[in-house]
Amino acid sequence: MLGAAVGDCVHVAGVLNFLALARRHGWRTEFLGPAVPVERLVDEAERRRPDMLAVSYRLTPEAAERLFAELGQALRSRGLDIPLVFGGPPPVAEAAERSGIFCAVFGAVDASVVERWLSGRTGEEESAVGPDDLVERWRRARPRPLIRHHFGLPDLQRTIAGIEEIARSGVVDVISLGIDQNAQEHFFHPERMDPSQDGAGGVPVRTPDDLRALKEASRVGNHPLMRCYSGTNDLIAMAEMLRDTIGNAWCAVPVFWYSELDGRSARSLEEATSENQQLVAWHGERGVPVERNDQNQWGLRAASDAVQVAAAALGAALSARAGVETYVLQMMLNNPAGISPAMDVAKMEAMDALAREMAGPGVTVLRECRAGLFSLPPDPNRALGQLASATRTAMALRPDILHVVGHTEADHAIEPHELVASCAMVHQVIDDALLGIPDPLADPAVVARRDHLVEEAGFLLSVIRDRWPEAFEGDGEALAAVVRSGVFDAPYLAGNPAARGEVITVVEGGCDAVDPDTGQVVSERERLARLGLA
């Protein structure tokens, strides 16, 4: 492939980026430089006989029209039938389209569109037939992560219209449907719903046809996958309905939460852990991927990094035990708020290492990274900066899925156009990161923290295995004991009847438990010794 910025254009960044992408797809490329006259370009094409000519031009469209006419005539006069591809700003791209000499024209498109074209898959075909299967979609997207975003407005028709707008934009691969609390807890018992809370927390779906309408709205653009949280009651019935209506891309259900522990349902810890595990087994039997997000929940309540890592590993072990073949490991960055990016990476690397070990070699583990809920400031401009920063950190973790948290979330539920803007910004960060970023594991401090957390979380898991071995079988009583005893604990659970809520943690780079008397960091062994558990 021979590339050049033609005519009087000295701007070369676009064509050089295109040639870099082409090399990643197996092309051998050569660059003639800036401001290459048409005559020289054609001379070189005649001499070298490339398989393709890649040209760019960033000046005025009027001048571009004359330049393209000259280029087309020169190639025809030499009898050269070489495919041409053009890249430039939209007004010039329109002139390139009108010229009729280019086999492909790229104006205001992101790198993923160019990469699809280079790999032989046209944007139109790819959009129309995007697979409705998580693993296949992930394989097709690599090395780019899939983009997931939560969406649900407090009105059904607005949500339907919003999903269509999002799908047409093509910037999201997975729409994570946010349904209101009435639906999550009482979908099958409408008599228990509180009408004053309709739309609280998401879209008020009340019938299976509501869900079908939401799914149908996504059948445009790039046909994003759709998924929804598991609900907090009647879990199997909800799973069957989500499968039959929206083709739930994967199940997301915690080990301990959606219970008396967080107040999302009235289920006891014993009931919730048992029923949640049964739901995981139901999905495992049907080959549906599963996500357990306990580590996020513990982090949001300021649990130590070691507890978060252990919770992730326990969730992976229980999912594998239930027959799950694809496990989605969610990693919430900036959680708790104030953790440093370096220590965040160390924690997530520890989490990944232990989760894979506990899941075993027969389970595919997909890394899903996201910004922390409490890290986004209310000011939308600063929030965009935080989202970009978190995305850059996430890319160091080689994510398979990026769960984008919209930049408005600290202020209001995100609207469709705001969601598209957030995801477009994230795509730009991804494009840049894929060019190459430093390896955080080259930092000895990151490696040391990762290894420390693997050891600390491993100790917590060994205590659980020694005292409550049935917990690893999914026994509700044993799992509940892990929390009630204080092996898993968090400061923000103080006063919670289902937990001890006695631990004190501090964020200084990472998040660690401290001695309540001295304020000094203590190991998990020392913390549990105070409880008579080690």
GICOR-V10125 format. One record per residue. RES is the residue in one small letter. SS is DSSP state (H for helix, E for strand, - for the rest). OMEGA is omega as a letter, one per 40 degrees, with the letter a starting at -180 (NA if undefined). D_LAST is the distance of its C-alpha to the last C-alpha in Angstrom with 1 decimal. Layout:
RES_SS_OMEGA_D_LAST + RES_SS_OMEGA_D_LAST
//
This chain:
m_-_a_65.4 + l_E_a_67.5 + g_E_i_66.6 + a_E_i_68.4 + a_E_a_68.8 + v_E_i_72.5 + g_-_i_75.5 + d_-_a_75.0 + c_-_i_71.2 + v_-_a_69.1 + h_-_a_65.7 + v_-_a_63.8 + a_H_a_60.1 + g_H_a_60.5 + v_H_i_62.3 + l_H_i_59.9 + n_H_i_56.9 + f_H_i_58.7 + l_H_i_59.4 + a_H_i_55.8 + l_H_a_54.7 + a_H_i_57.5 + r_H_i_56.3 + r_H_i_52.9 + h_-_i_54.8 + g_-_i_56.7 + w_-_i_59.8 + r_-_a_61.4 + t_-_i_62.5 + e_E_a_65.0 + f_E_a_65.7 + l_-_i_69.2 + g_-_a_68.3 + p_-_i_69.2 + a_-_a_72.7 + v_E_i_73.9 + p_-_a_77.5 + v_H_a_78.2 + e_H_i_80.7 + r_H_i_78.2 + l_H_a_75.5 + v_H_i_78.0 + d_H_a_79.3 + e_H_i_75.8 + a_H_i_75.1 + e_H_a_78.3 + r_H_a_77.6 + r_H_a_73.9 + r_-_i_74.0 + p_-_i_70.4 + d_-_i_68.9 + m_E_i_68.2 + l_E_i_69.2 + a_E_a_66.6 + v_E_i_68.3 + s_E_i_67.3 + y_-_a_69.3 + r_-_i_68.1 + l_-_a_71.4 + t_-_a_73.7 + p_H_i_74.2 + e_H_i_78.0 + a_H_a_78.0 + a_H_i_75.5 + e_H_i_77.9 + r_H_a_80.7 + l_H_a_78.3 + f_H_i_77.1 + a_H_i_80.7 + e_H_a_81.6 + l_H_a_78.7 + g_H_i_79.5 + q_H_a_83.2 + a_H_i_82.5 + l_H_a_80.2 + r_H_a_82.8 + s_H_i_85.7 + r_-_a_83.9 + g_-_a_83.1 + l_-_i_79.3 + d_-_a_77.3 + i_-_i_73.8 + p_E_i_71.1 + l_E_i_70.2 + v_E_a_67.1 + f_E_i_67.0 + g_E_a_64.4 + g_-_a_65.1 + p_-_a_65.0 + p_H_a_65.8 + p_H_i_69.5 + v_H_i_70.2 + a_H_i_68.3 + e_H_i_70.7 + a_H_i_73.6 + a_H_i_72.1 + e_H_a_71.9 + r_H_a_75.5 + s_H_i_76.7 + g_-_a_75.8 + i_-_a_75.2 + f_-_i_71.4 + c_-_i_69.4 + a_E_i_66.4 + v_E_i_66.1 + f_E_i_62.9 + g_-_a_63.0 + a_-_i_60.2 + v_-_i_57.6 + d_-_a_54.1 + a_H_a_53.2 + s_H_i_51.9 + v_H_i_55.4 + v_H_a_56.8 + e_H_i_54.3 + r_H_i_55.1 + w_H_i_58.7 + l_H_i_58.1 + s_-_i_56.3 + g_-_i_59.2 + r_-_a_57.9 + t_-_a_59.9 + g_H_a_58.3 + e_H_a_60.3 + e_H_a_59.3 + e_H_i_55.6 + s_H_a_55.6 + a_H_a_57.4 + v_-_i_55.3 + g_-_a_51.8 + p_-_i_49.7 + d_-_a_47.9 + d_-_a_44.9 + l_H_a_41.8 + v_H_i_41.4 + e_H_i_45.1 + r_H_i_45.5 + w_H_a_42.6 + r_H_a_44.3 + r_H_a_47.6 + a_H_a_46.3 + r_-_e_44.6 + p_-_i_44.1 + r_-_i_44.2 + p_-_i_41.3 + l_E_i_42.3 + i_E_i_42.6 + r_E_i_41.1 + h_E_i_41.8 + h_E_i_41.1 + f_E_i_44.3 + g_-_i_45.4 + l_-_a_47.9 + p_-_i_48.5 + d_-_a_51.7 + l_H_a_52.2 + q_H_i_55.4 + r_H_i_54.2 + t_H_i_51.1 + i_H_i_53.4 + a_H_i_55.7 + g_H_i_52.8 + i_H_i_51.3 + e_H_i_54.8 + e_H_i_55.1 + i_H_a_51.7 + a_H_a_52.5 + r_H_a_55.9 + s_H_i_54.4 + g_-_a_52.5 + v_-_a_49.7 + v_-_i_46.9 + d_-_a_45.8 + v_E_i_43.5 + i_E_i_44.2 + s_E_a_41.1 + l_E_i_42.7 + g_-_i_41.5 + i_E_a_42.4 + d_-_a_42.4 + q_H_i_39.8 + n_H_a_42.4 + a_H_a_42.6 + q_H_a_38.9 + e_H_a_38.2 + h_H_a_41.6 + f_-_a_43.7 + f_-_i_44.5 + h_-_a_44.9 + p_H_i_47.3 + e_H_i_48.1 + r_H_a_44.7 + m_-_i_45.2 + d_-_a_46.0 + p_H_a_49.1 + s_H_a_48.5 + q_H_i_45.4 + d_-_a_47.4 + g_-_i_46.6 + a_-_i_43.5 + g_-_i_41.2 + g_-_a_43.5 + v_E_a_46.5 + p_-_i_47.5 + v_-_a_47.8 + r_-_i_49.1 + t_-_i_50.6 + p_H_i_50.0 + d_H_i_53.3 + d_H_i_51.8 + l_H_i_49.2 + r_H_i_51.9 + a_H_i_53.9 + l_H_i_51.0 + k_H_a_50.6 + e_H_a_54.4 + a_H_a_54.5 + s_-_a_52.3 + r_-_i_54.8 + v_-_i_56.6 + g_-_a_56.0 + n_-_i_53.2 + h_-_a_52.0 + p_-_i_48.4 + l_E_i_45.7 + m_E_i_44.5 + r_E_a_41.2 + c_E_i_39.7 + y_-_a_36.3 + s_-_a_35.4 + g_-_a_36.2 + t_-_i_34.0 + n_-_i_35.8 + d_-_a_37.8 + l_H_a_36.0 + i_H_i_37.9 + a_H_i_41.3 + m_H_a_40.6 + a_H_i_39.6 + e_H_a_42.9 + m_H_i_44.9 + l_H_i_43.5 + r_H_a_44.2 + d_H_a_47.7 + t_H_a_48.6 + i_H_a_47.0 + g_-_a_45.8 + n_-_a_42.2 + a_-_i_41.3 + w_E_i_37.6 + c_E_i_35.2 + a_E_a_32.7 + v_-_a_30.1 + p_-_i_26.5 + v_-_a_23.6 + f_-_a_22.6 + w_-_a_25.5 + y_-_a_29.1 + s_-_i_27.7 + e_-_a_27.0 + l_-_i_24.4 + d_-_i_27.3 + g_-_i_30.2 + r_-_i_32.1 + s_-_a_32.5 + a_-_a_31.9 + r_-_i_29.8 + s_-_i_26.5 + l_H_a_23.3 + e_H_i_23.6 + e_H_a_27.2 + a_H_a_26.9 + t_H_i_24.3 + s_H_a_26.3 + e_H_i_29.6 + n_H_i_28.6 + q_H_i_27.5 + q_H_i_30.8 + l_H_i_32.6 + v_H_i_31.1 + a_H_i_32.2 + w_H_i_35.7 + h_H_i_36.0 + g_H_i_34.7 + e_H_a_37.4 + r_-_i_40.0 + g_-_a_38.9 + v_-_i_38.1 + p_E_a_35.6 + v_E_i_32.5 + e_E_i_30.6 + r_E_a_27.2 + n_-_a_26.9 + d_H_a_23.5 + q_H_i_22.6 + n_H_a_25.7 + q_H_i_24.9 + w_H_i_21.4 + g_H_i_23.2 + l_H_i_26.0 + r_-_i_23.6 + a_-_i_22.3 + a_-_i_18.9 + s_-_i_17.5 + d_H_a_19.0 + a_H_i_15.7 + v_H_i_15.4 + q_H_a_19.1 + v_H_i_19.0 + a_H_i_16.3 + a_H_i_18.4 + a_H_a_21.5 + a_H_i_20.1 + l_H_i_19.0 + g_H_i_22.5 + a_H_i_24.2 + a_H_a_22.6 + l_H_i_23.6 + s_H_i_27.0 + a_H_i_27.6 + r_H_a_26.6 + a_-_i_29.2 + g_-_i_31.9 + v_-_a_32.2 + e_-_i_34.1 + t_E_a_34.2 + y_E_i_31.1 + v_E_a_31.7 + l_E_a_28.8 + q_E_a_29.5 + m_E_i_28.6 + m_E_i_29.3 + l_-_i_30.1 + n_-_a_30.2 + n_-_e_27.2 + p_-_i_26.3 + a_-_i_29.6 + g_-_i_30.0 + i_-_a_27.9 + s_-_i_30.1 + p_H_a_31.7 + a_H_a_30.4 + m_H_i_26.7 + d_H_i_27.6 + v_H_i_28.9 + a_H_i_25.8 + k_H_a_23.6 + m_H_i_26.0 + e_H_i_26.3 + a_H_i_22.5 + m_H_a_22.8 + d_H_a_25.8 + a_H_a_24.4 + l_H_i_21.3 + a_H_i_23.4 + r_H_i_26.0 + e_H_a_23.7 + m_H_i_22.2 + a_H_i_25.7 + g_-_a_27.3 + p_-_a_30.8 + g_-_a_32.7 + v_-_i_31.8 + t_E_a_33.7 + v_E_i_31.5 + l_E_i_33.6 + r_E_i_32.3 + e_E_a_33.3 + c_E_i_33.2 + r_E_i_34.2 + a_-_i_34.5 + g_-_a_32.2 + l_H_a_33.7 + f_H_a_33.2 + s_H_a_34.6 + l_-_i_38.2 + p_-_i_40.4 + p_-_i_43.1 + d_-_a_45.9 + p_H_i_46.8 + n_H_i_47.9 + r_H_i_44.7 + a_H_i_42.8 + l_H_i_44.7 + g_H_i_43.7 + q_H_i_40.0 + l_H_i_40.4 + a_H_i_42.2 + s_H_i_39.5 + a_H_i_36.7 + t_H_i_38.8 + r_H_i_39.4 + t_H_a_35.7 + a_H_a_35.2 + m_H_i_37.9 + a_-_a_36.0 + l_-_i_33.4 + r_-_a_36.3 + p_-_i_35.9 + d_-_i_37.5 + i_E_i_37.7 + l_E_i_38.1 + h_E_a_37.5 + v_E_i_39.8 + v_-_a_39.1 + g_-_a_42.6 + h_-_i_43.5 + t_-_a_44.7 + e_-_i_41.5 + a_-_a_40.6 + d_-_a_44.1 + h_-_i_45.2 + a_-_a_44.9 + i_-_i_46.4 + e_-_a_49.9 + p_H_a_51.1 + h_H_i_52.9 + e_H_i_50.0 + l_H_i_47.7 + v_H_i_50.2 + a_H_i_50.3 + s_H_a_46.6 + c_H_i_46.4 + a_H_i_49.5 + m_H_i_47.9 + v_H_i_44.8 + h_H_i_47.1 + q_H_i_48.6 + v_H_i_45.3 + i_H_i_44.6 + d_H_a_48.1 + d_H_a_47.5 + a_H_a_44.0 + l_-_i_45.3 + l_-_i_47.7 + g_-_i_44.8 + i_-_a_42.0 + p_-_i_39.9 + d_-_a_36.9 + p_H_i_33.8 + l_H_i_31.9 + a_H_i_34.5 + d_-_a_32.7 + p_H_a_30.2 + a_H_i_28.2 + v_H_a_27.8 + v_H_a_26.8 + a_H_i_24.2 + r_H_i_22.7 + r_H_a_22.8 + d_H_i_21.0 + h_H_a_18.3 + l_H_i_17.8 + v_H_i_17.9 + e_H_a_15.1 + e_H_i_12.9 + a_H_i_13.9 + g_H_i_13.5 + f_H_i_9.8 + l_H_i_9.7 + l_H_i_12.1 + s_H_i_10.4 + v_H_i_7.6 + i_H_a_10.8 + r_H_a_12.6 + d_H_a_10.5 + r_H_a_10.3 + w_-_a_13.5 + p_H_i_15.7 + e_H_i_18.7 + a_H_a_17.7 + f_H_i_19.2 + e_H_a_22.3 + g_-_a_22.8 + d_-_a_22.1 + g_H_a_22.4 + e_H_a_20.4 + a_H_i_17.3 + l_H_i_17.9 + a_H_a_18.4 + a_H_i_15.1 + v_H_i_13.4 + v_H_a_15.3 + r_H_a_15.6 + s_-_a_11.9 + g_-_i_11.7 + v_-_i_10.0 + f_-_a_13.5 + d_-_a_15.2 + a_-_a_18.2 + p_H_a_20.2 + y_H_i_23.3 + l_H_i_21.8 + a_-_a_22.1 + g_-_i_24.0 + n_-_a_23.4 + p_-_a_23.1 + a_-_a_21.2 + a_-_i_18.3 + r_-_i_16.5 + g_-_a_18.3 + e_-_a_16.5 + v_-_i_15.4 + i_-_i_18.0 + t_E_i_19.1 + v_E_i_22.0 + v_E_i_24.4 + e_-_a_25.6 + g_-_i_26.7 + g_-_i_23.5 + c_E_a_21.2 + d_E_i_17.9 + a_E_i_15.5 + v_E_i_16.5 + d_-_a_15.8 + p_-_a_17.9 + d_-_a_19.6 + t_-_a_20.5 + g_-_i_20.6 + q_-_i_19.1 + v_E_i_17.2 + v_-_i_13.5 + s_-_i_11.3 + e_H_i_9.2 + r_H_i_6.2 + e_H_i_7.7 + r_H_a_8.5 + l_H_i_5.5 + a_H_i_4.6 + r_H_i_8.1 + l_-_a_7.8 + g_-_a_5.9 + l_-_a_3.8 + a_-_NA_0.0
//
